[in-house]
Amino acid sequence: MDPIVVAELFRVDLDAIHAIETAQFDDPWSLRVLRDELDAPNRRYTKATRGGEIVGYLGVMLVDAEAHVNTIATTPAAEGTGVATALLADAIRALAATGVRDVTLEVASRNLRAQRLYSRFGFAPVGVRRGYYPHSGDDAVVMWVRDVHTPSYAAKLASIEAA
C-alpha cells in the first residue's frame, strides 16, 4: 500500500474534498463554505493523499494558544487505514510548533470510532452540546486535549505514529 502523504490543501483540491464531505456527513458543507474556510484567516487545512489520490482532509481554526478542529474526514474506502491518524498527528505537531497548547473538537455522540481515535490522542470529553447536528439531531461530545506543546506529548505522538 502506498504511504500516506499529508500536505497543504489548495482551492484546486476542493472538488475532491467536497466529494468526501458529501459521502461522509449528513449535512455536508457546500463548496462555498469549504472555499470560505480555506480562505479565512487563522485556519490550517491539510489533505492526505495515497498514491496521488486525496483520501482525507482536516481543518483547524487557531485562536491564540488554542486550536479547534473544524473538520476531519476520509473517503469511505480509507476508513480505518491510518489516514485520520496521520492527519491529526500532523496537525497537532504543527500546531504545537506554533505555540498552541490545547486543542478542542466536537464529535457526534454516535460516532464511537472517531471518539476512540481522539481518545488515543489524549482528547477527553468535557461536555455535551445537545442537538448540535441539526440534520440528524445528534448531540456533540466536546473533547479537549491539553498541553500538546510539551515533550511528553511529543513522545505520545511519536508512539501513536509508530503504532
Contact map, one row per residue, 1 for C-alpha under 8 A:
1110000000000000000000000000000000000000000000000000000000000000000000000000000000000000000000000000000000000000000000000000000000000000000000000000000000000000000
1111000000000000000000000000000000000000000000000110000000000000000000000000000000000000000000000000000000000000000000000000000000000000000000000000000000000000000
1111100000000000000000000000000000000000000000000110000000000000000000000000000000000000000000000000000000000000000000000000000000000000000000000000000000000000000
0111110000000000000000000000000000000000000000011110000000000000000000000000000000100100000000000000000000000000000000000000000000000000000000000000000000000000000
0011111000000000000000000000000000000000000000011100000000000000000000000000000000000000000000000000000000000000000000000000000000000000000000000000000000000000000
0001111100000000000000000000000000000000000001111000000000000000000000000000000000000110010000000000000000000000000000000000000000000000000000000000000000000000000
0000111110000000000000000000000000000000000001110000000000000000000000000000000000000000000000000000000000000000000000000000000000000000000000000000000000000000000
0000011111000000000000000000000000000000000011100000000000000000000000000000000000000000000000000000000000000000000000000000000000000000000000000000000000000000000
0000001111101000000000000000000000000000000011100000000010000000000000000000000000000000000000000000000000000000000000000000000000000000000000000000000000000000000
0000000111111100000000000000000000000100000000000000000000000000000000000000000000000000000000000000000000000000000000000000000000000000000000000000000000000000000
0000000011111100000000000000000000100100000000000000000000000000000000000000000000000000000000000000000000000000000000000000000000000000000000000000000000000000000
0000000001111110000000000000000000000000000000000000000000000000000000000000000000000000000000000000000000000000000000000000000000000000000000000000000000000000000
0000000011111111100000000000000000000000000000000000000000000000000000000000000000000000000000000000000000000000000000000000000000000000000000000000000000000000000
0000000001111111110000000000001001100000000000000000000000000000000000000000000000000000000000000000000000000000000000000000000000000000000000000000000000000000000
0000000000011111111000000000001000000000000000000000000000000000000000000000000000000000000000000000000000000000000000000000000000000000000000000000000000000000000
0000000000001111111100000000000000000000000000000000010000000000000000000000000000000000000000000000000000000000000000000000000000000000000000000000000000000000000
0000000000001111111110000000000000000000000000000000010110000000000000000000000000000000000000000000000000000000000000000000000000000000000000000000000000000000000
0000000000000111111111000001111001000000000000000000000000000000000000000000000000000000000000000000000000000000000000000000000000000000000000000000000000000000000
0000000000000011111111100000000000000000000000000000000000000000000000000000000000000000000000000000000000000000000000000000000000000000000000000000000000000000000
0000000000000001111111110000000000000000000000000000001100000000000000001111000000000000000000000000000000000000000000000000000000000000000000000000000000000000000
0000000000000000111111111001100000000000000000000000000000000000000000001000000000000000000000000000000000000000000000000000000000000000000000000000000000000000000
0000000000000000011111111111100000000000000000000000000000000000000000000000000000000000000000000000000000000000000000000000000000000000000000000000000000000000000
0000000000000000001111111000000000000000000000000000000000000000000000000011000000000000000000000000000000000000000000000000000000000000000000000000000000000000000
0000000000000000000111111101000000000000000000000000000000000000000000001111000000000000000000000000000000000000000000000000000000000000000000000000000000000000000
0000000000000000000011111111000000000000000000000000000000000000000000000000000000000000000000000000000000000000000000000000000000000000000000000000000000000000000
0000000000000000000001011111000000000000000000000000000000000000000000000000000000000000000000000000000000000000000000000000000000000011000000000000000000000000000
0000000000000000000001001111100000000000000000000000000000000000000000000000000000000000000000000000000000000000000000000000000000000010000000000000000000000000000
0000000000000000010011011111110000000000000000000000000000000000000000000000000000000000000000000000000000000000000000000000000000000000000000000000000000000000000
0000000000000000010011000011111111000000000000000000000000000000000000000000000000000000000000000000000000000000000000000000000000000000000000000000000000000000000
0000000000000000010000000001111111000000000000000000000000000000000000000000000000000000000000000000000000000000000000000000000000000000000000000000000000000000000
0000000000000110010000000000111111100000000000000000000000000000000000000000000000000000000000000000000000000000000000000000000000000000000000000000000000000000000
0000000000000000000000000000111111110000000000000000000000000000000000000000000000000000000000000000000000000000000000000000000000000000000000000000000000000000000
0000000000000000000000000000111111111000000000000000000000000000000000000000000000000000000000000000000000000000000000000000000000000000000000000000000000000000000
0000000000000100010000000000111111111100000000000000000000000000000000000000000000000000000000000000000000000000000000000000000000000000000000000000000000000000000
0000000000100100000000000000001111111110000000000000000000000000000000000000000000000000000000000000000000000000000000000000000000000000000000000000000000000000000
0000000000000000000000000000000111111111000000000000000000000000000000000000000000000000000000000000000000000000000000000000000000000000000000000000000000000000000
0000000000000000000000000000000011111111001000000000000000000000000000000000000000000000000000000000000000000000000000000000000000000000000000000000000000000000000
0000000001100000000000000000000001111111001110000000000000000000000000000000000000000000000000000000000000000000000000000000000000000000000000000000000000000000000
0000000000000000000000000000000000111111101000000000000000000000000000000000000000000000000000000000000000000000000000000000000000000000000000000000000000000000000
0000000000000000000000000000000000011111111000000000000000000000000000000000000000000000000000000000000000000000000000000000000000000000000000000000000000000000000
0000000000000000000000000000000000000011111000000000000000000000000000000000000000000000000000000000000000000000000000000000000000000000000000000000000000000000000
0000000000000000000000000000000000000001111100000000000000001110000000000000000000000000000000000000000000000000000000000000000000000000000000000000000000000000000
0000000000000000000000000000000000001111111110000000000000111100000000000000000000000000000000000000000000000000000000000000000000000000000000000000000000000000000
0000000000000000000000000000000000000100011111000000000000111100000000000000000000000000000000000000000000000000000000000000000000000000000000000000000000000000000
0000000110000000000000000000000000000100001111100000000011110000000000000000000000000000000000000000000000000000000000000000000000000000000000000000000000000000000
0000011110000000000000000000000000000000000111110000000011100000000000000000000000000010000000000000000000000000000000000000000000000000000000000000000000000000000
0000011110000000000000000000000000000000000011111000011111000000000000000000000000000010000000000000000000000000000000000000000000000000000000000000000000000000000
0001111000000000000000000000000000000000000001111100011110000000000000000000000000100110000000000000000000000000000000000000000000000000000000000000000000000000000
0001110000000000000000000000000000000000000000111111111100000000000000000000000000000000000000000000000000000000000000000000000000000000000000000000000000000000000
0111100000000000000000000000000000000000000000011111111000000000000000000000000000000000000000000000000000000000000000000000000000000000000000000000000000000000000
0111000000000000000000000000000000000000000000001111100000000000000000000000000000000000000000000000000000000000000000000000000000000000000000000000000000000000000
0000000000000000000000000000000000000000000000001111110000000000000000000000000000000000000000000000000000000000000000000000000000000000000000000000000000000000000
0000000000000000000000000000000000000000000000001111111000000000000000000000000000000000000000000000000000000000000000000000000000000000000000000000000000000000000
0000000000000001100000000000000000000000000000111101111110000000000000000000000000000000000000000000000000000000000000000000000000000000000000000000000000000000000
0000000000000000000100000000000000000000000000111100111110000000000000000110010000100000000000000000000000000000000000000000000000000000000000000000000000000000000
0000000000000000100100000000000000000000000000111000011111000000000000011110010000110010000000000000000000000000000000000000000000000000000000000000000000000000000
0000000010000000100000000000000000000000000011110000011111100000000000111100000000010010000000000000000000000000000000000000000000000000000000000000000000000000000
0000000000000000000000000000000000000000000011100000000111110000000011111000000000000011000000000000000000000000000000000000000000000000000000000000000000000000000
0000000000000000000000000000000000000000001111000000000011111000000011110000000000000000000000000000000000000000000000000000000000000000000000000000000000000000000
0000000000000000000000000000000000000000001110000000000001111100001111100000000000000000000000000000000000000000000000000000000000000000000000000000000000000000000
0000000000000000000000000000000000000000011100000000000000111110001111000000000000000000000000000000000000000000000000000000000000000000000000000000000000000000000
0000000000000000000000000000000000000000011100000000000000011111111100000000000000000000000000000000000000000000000000000000000000000000000000000000000000000000000
0000000000000000000000000000000000000000010000000000000000001111111100000000000000000000000000000000000000000000000000000000000000000000000000000000000000000000000
0000000000000000000000000000000000000000000000000000000000000111111000000000000000000000000000000001000000000000000000000000000000000000000000000000000000000000000
0000000000000000000000000000000000000000000000000000000000000111111000000000000000000000000000000011110000000000000000000000000000000000000000000000000000000000000
0000000000000000000000000000000000000000000000000000000000000111111100000000000000000000000000000001111100000000000000000000000000000000000000000000000000000000000
0000000000000000000000000000000000000000000000000000000000011111111110000000000000000000000000100001011100000000000000000000000000000000000000000000000000000000000
0000000000000000000000000000000000000000000000000000000000011110011111000000000000000000000000000000001110000000000000000000000000000000000000000000000000000000000
0000000000000000000000000000000000000000000000000000000001111000001111110000000000000000000000000000001111000000000000000000000000000000000000000000000000000000000
0000000000000000000000000000000000000000000000000000000001111000000111110000000000000000000000000000000010000000000000000000000000000000000000000000000000000000000
0000000000000000000000000000000000000000000000000000000011110000000011111000000000000000000000000000000000000000000000000000000000000000000000000000000000000000000
0000000000000000000000000000000000000000000000000000000111100000000011111100000000010000000000000000000000000000000000000000000000000000000000000000000000000000000
0000000000000000000110010000000000000000000000000000000111000000000000111110000000010000000000000000000000000000000000000000000000000000000000000000000000000000000
0000000000000000000100010000000000000000000000000000001110000000000000011111111000110000000000000000000000000000000000000000000000000000000000000000000000000000000
0000000000000000000100110000000000000000000000000000001100000000000000001111111000000000000000000000000000000000000000000000000000000000000000000000000000000000000
0000000000000000000100110000000000000000000000000000000000000000000000000111111000000000000000000000000000000000000000000000000000000000000000000000000000000000000
0000000000000000000000000000000000000000000000000000000000000000000000000111111000000000000000000000000000000000000000000000000000000000000000000000000000000000000
0000000000000000000000000000000000000000000000000000001100000000000000000111111111100000000000000000000000000000000000000000000000000000000000000000000000000000000
0000000000000000000000000000000000000000000000000000000000000000000000000111111111110000000000000000000000000000000000000000000000000000000000000000000000000000000
0000000000000000000000000000000000000000000000000000000000000000000000000000011111100000000000000000000000000000000000000000000000000000000000000000000000000000000
0000000000000000000000000000000000000000000000000000000000000000000000000000011111100000000000000000000000000000000000000000000000000000000000000000000000000000000
0000000000000000000000000000000000000000000000000000000000000000000000000000011111111100000000000000000000000000000000000000000000000000000000000000000000000000000
0001000000000000000000000000000000000000000000010000001100000000000000000100011111111110000000000000000000000000000000000000000000000000000000000000000000000000000
0000000000000000000000000000000000000000000000000000000110000000000000011100001001111111000000000000000000000000000000000000000000000000000000000000000000000000000
0000000000000000000000000000000000000000000000000000000000000000000000000000000001111111100000000000000000000000000010000000000000000000000000000000000000000000100
0001010000000000000000000000000000000000000000010000000000000000000000000000000001111111110000000000000000000000000000000000000000000000000000000000000000000000100
0000010000000000000000000000000000000000000001110000000111000000000000000000000000111111111000000000000000000000000000000000000000000000000000000000000000000000000
0000000000000000000000000000000000000000000000000000000001000000000000000000000000011111111100000000000000000000000000000000000000000000000000000000000000000000000
0000000000000000000000000000000000000000000000000000000000000000000000000000000000001111111110000000000000000000000000000000000000000000000000000000000000001000100
0000010000000000000000000000000000000000000000000000000000000000000000000000000000000111111111000000000000000000000000000000000000000000000000000000000000000000000
0000000000000000000000000000000000000000000000000000000000000000000000000000000000000011111111100000000000000000000000000000000000000000000000000000000000000000000
0000000000000000000000000000000000000000000000000000000000000000000000000000000000000001111111110000001000000000000000000000000000000000000000000001000000000000000
0000000000000000000000000000000000000000000000000000000000000000000000000000000000000000111111111000000000000000000000000000000000000000000000000001000001001000000
0000000000000000000000000000000000000000000000000000000000000000000000000000000000000000011111111100000000000000000000000000000000000000000000000000000000000000000
0000000000000000000000000000000000000000000000000000000000000000001000000000000000000000001111111111000000000000000000000000000000000000000000000000000000000000000
0000000000000000000000000000000000000000000000000000000000000000000000000000000000000000000111111111100000000000000000000000000000000000000000000001100000000000000
0000000000000000000000000000000000000000000000000000000000000000000000000000000000000000000011111111000000000000000000000000000000000000000000000000100000000000000
0000000000000000000000000000000000000000000000000000000000000000000000000000000000000000000001111111000000000000000000000000000000000000000000000000000000000000000
0000000000000000000000000000000000000000000000000000000000000000100000000000000000000000000000111111100000000000000000000000000000000000000000000000100000000000000
0000000000000000000000000000000000000000000000000000000000000001111000000000000000000000000000111111111000000000000000000000000000000000000000000001100000000000000
0000000000000000000000000000000000000000000000000000000000000000110000000000000000000000000000010011111000000000000000000000000000000000000000000111100000000000000
0000000000000000000000000000000000000000000000000000000000000000111000000000000000000000000000000001111100000000000000000000000000000000000000011111000000000000000
0000000000000000000000000000000000000000000000000000000000000000011110000000000000000000000100000001111110000000000000000000000000000000000000011101000000000000000
0000000000000000000000000000000000000000000000000000000000000000011110000000000000000000000000000000011111000000000000000010000000000000000001111000000000000000000
0000000000000000000000000000000000000000000000000000000000000000000111000000000000000000000000000000001111100000000000000000000000000000000001110000000000000000000
0000000000000000000000000000000000000000000000000000000000000000000010000000000000000000000000000000000111110000000000000000000000000000000111100000000000000000000
0000000000000000000000000000000000000000000000000000000000000000000000000000000000000000000000000000000011111010011000000000000000000000000111100000000000000000000
0000000000000000000000000000000000000000000000000000000000000000000000000000000000000000000000000000000001111110000000000000000000001000011110000000000000000000000
0000000000000000000000000000000000000000000000000000000000000000000000000000000000000000000000000000000000111111000000000000000000000000011110000000000000000000000
0000000000000000000000000000000000000000000000000000000000000000000000000000000000000000000000000000000000011111000000000000000000000000010000000000000000000000000
0000000000000000000000000000000000000000000000000000000000000000000000000000000000000000000000000000000000111111111000000000000000000000000000000000000000000000000
0000000000000000000000000000000000000000000000000000000000000000000000000000000000000000000000000000000000001111111100000000000000000000000000000000000000000000000
0000000000000000000000000000000000000000000000000000000000000000000000000000000000000000000000000000000000000011111110000000000000000000000000000000000000000000000
0000000000000000000000000000000000000000000000000000000000000000000000000000000000000000000000000000000000100011111111000000000000000000000000000000000000000000000
0000000000000000000000000000000000000000000000000000000000000000000000000000000000000000000000000000000000100011111111100000000000000000000000000000000000000000000
0000000000000000000000000000000000000000000000000000000000000000000000000000000000000000000000000000000000000001111111110000000000000000000000000000000000000000000
0000000000000000000000000000000000000000000000000000000000000000000000000000000000001000000000000000000000000000111111111000000000000000000000000000000000000000000
0000000000000000000000000000000000000000000000000000000000000000000000000000000000000000000000000000000000000000011111111111000000000000000000000000000000000000000
0000000000000000000000000000000000000000000000000000000000000000000000000000000000000000000000000000000000000000001111111111000000000000000000000000000000000000000
0000000000000000000000000000000000000000000000000000000000000000000000000000000000000000000000000000000000000000000111111110000000000000000000000000000000000001000
0000000000000000000000000000000000000000000000000000000000000000000000000000000000000000000000000000000000000000000011111110000000000000000000001000000000011001000
0000000000000000000000000000000000000000000000000000000000000000000000000000000000000000000000000000000000000000000001111111000000000000000000011000000000000000000
0000000000000000000000000000000000000000000000000000000000000000000000000000000000000000000000000000000100000000000001111111100000000000000000111100000000000000000
0000000000000000000000000000000000000000000000000000000000000000000000000000000000000000000000000000000000000000000001100111110000000000000000111000000000000000000
0000000000000000000000000000000000000000000000000000000000000000000000000000000000000000000000000000000000000000000000000011111000000000000011110000000000000000000
0000000000000000000000000000000000000000000000000000000000000000000000000000000000000000000000000000000000000000000000000001111100000000000011110000000000000000000
0000000000000000000000000000000000000000000000000000000000000000000000000000000000000000000000000000000000000000000000000000111110000000000011100000000000000000000
0000000000000000000000000000000000000000000000000000000000000000000000000000000000000000000000000000000000000000000000000000011111000000001111000000000000000000000
0000000000000000000000000000000000000000000000000000000000000000000000000000000000000000000000000000000000000000000000000000001111110000001111000000000000000000000
0000000000000000000000000000000000000000000000000000000000000000000000000000000000000000000000000000000000000000000000000000000111110000011100000000000000000000000
0000000000000000000000000000000000000000000000000000000000000000000000000000000000000000000000000000000000000000000000000000000011111100111100000000000000000000000
0000000000000000000000000000000000000000000000000000000000000000000000000000000000000000000000000000000000000000000000000000000011111100111100000000000000000000000
0000000000000000000000000000000000000000000000000000000000000000000000000000000000000000000000000000000000010000000000000000000000111111111100000000000000000000000
0000000000000000000000000000000000000000000000000000000000000000000000000000000000000000000000000000000000000000000000000000000000111111110000000000000000000000000
0000000000000000000000000110000000000000000000000000000000000000000000000000000000000000000000000000000000000000000000000000000000001111100000000000000000000000000
0000000000000000000000000100000000000000000000000000000000000000000000000000000000000000000000000000000000000000000000000000000000001111110000000000000000000000000
0000000000000000000000000000000000000000000000000000000000000000000000000000000000000000000000000000000000000000000000000000000000111111111000000000000000000000000
0000000000000000000000000000000000000000000000000000000000000000000000000000000000000000000000000000000000011100000000000000000001111101111100000000000000000000000
0000000000000000000000000000000000000000000000000000000000000000000000000000000000000000000000000000000000011000000000000000000111111000111110000000000000000000000
0000000000000000000000000000000000000000000000000000000000000000000000000000000000000000000000000000000001111000000000000000000111111000011111000000000000000000000
0000000000000000000000000000000000000000000000000000000000000000000000000000000000000000000000000000000001111000000000000000111110000000001111100000000000000000000
0000000000000000000000000000000000000000000000000000000000000000000000000000000000000000000000000000000111100000000000000000111110000000000111110000000000000000000
0000000000000000000000000000000000000000000000000000000000000000000000000000000000000000000000000000000111100000000000000011111000000000000011111000000000000000000
0000000000000000000000000000000000000000000000000000000000000000000000000000000000000000000000000000011110000000000000000111110000000000000001111100000000000000000
0000000000000000000000000000000000000000000000000000000000000000000000000000000000000000000000000000011100000000000000001111000000000000000000111111000000000000000
0000000000000000000000000000000000000000000000000000000000000000000000000000000000000000000000000000111000000000000000000010000000000000000000011111000000000000000
0000000000000000000000000000000000000000000000000000000000000000000000000000000000000000000000000000110000000000000000000000000000000000000000001111110010000000000
0000000000000000000000000000000000000000000000000000000000000000000000000000000000000000000110010001111000000000000000000000000000000000000000001111110011000000000
0000000000000000000000000000000000000000000000000000000000000000000000000000000000000000000000011011100000000000000000000000000000000000000000000011111011000000000
0000000000000000000000000000000000000000000000000000000000000000000000000000000000000000000000000000000000000000000000000000000000000000000000000011111111000000000
0000000000000000000000000000000000000000000000000000000000000000000000000000000000000000000000000000000000000000000000000000000000000000000000000000111111100000000
0000000000000000000000000000000000000000000000000000000000000000000000000000000000000000000000000000000000000000000000000000000000000000000000000000011111110000000
0000000000000000000000000000000000000000000000000000000000000000000000000000000000000000000000000000000000000000000000000000000000000000000000000011111111111000000
0000000000000000000000000000000000000000000000000000000000000000000000000000000000000000000010000000000000000000000000000000000000000000000000000001111111111100000
0000000000000000000000000000000000000000000000000000000000000000000000000000000000000000000000000000000000000000000000000000000000000000000000000000001111111110000
0000000000000000000000000000000000000000000000000000000000000000000000000000000000000000000000000000000000000000000000001000000000000000000000000000000111111111000
0000000000000000000000000000000000000000000000000000000000000000000000000000000000000000100010000000000000000000000000001000000000000000000000000000000011111111100
0000000000000000000000000000000000000000000000000000000000000000000000000000000000000000000000000000000000000000000000000000000000000000000000000000000001111111110
0000000000000000000000000000000000000000000000000000000000000000000000000000000000000000000000000000000000000000000000000000000000000000000000000000000000111111111
0000000000000000000000000000000000000000000000000000000000000000000000000000000000000000000000000000000000000000000000011000000000000000000000000000000000011111111
0000000000000000000000000000000000000000000000000000000000000000000000000000000000001100100000000000000000000000000000000000000000000000000000000000000000001111111
0000000000000000000000000000000000000000000000000000000000000000000000000000000000000000000000000000000000000000000000000000000000000000000000000000000000000111111
0000000000000000000000000000000000000000000000000000000000000000000000000000000000000000000000000000000000000000000000000000000000000000000000000000000000000011111
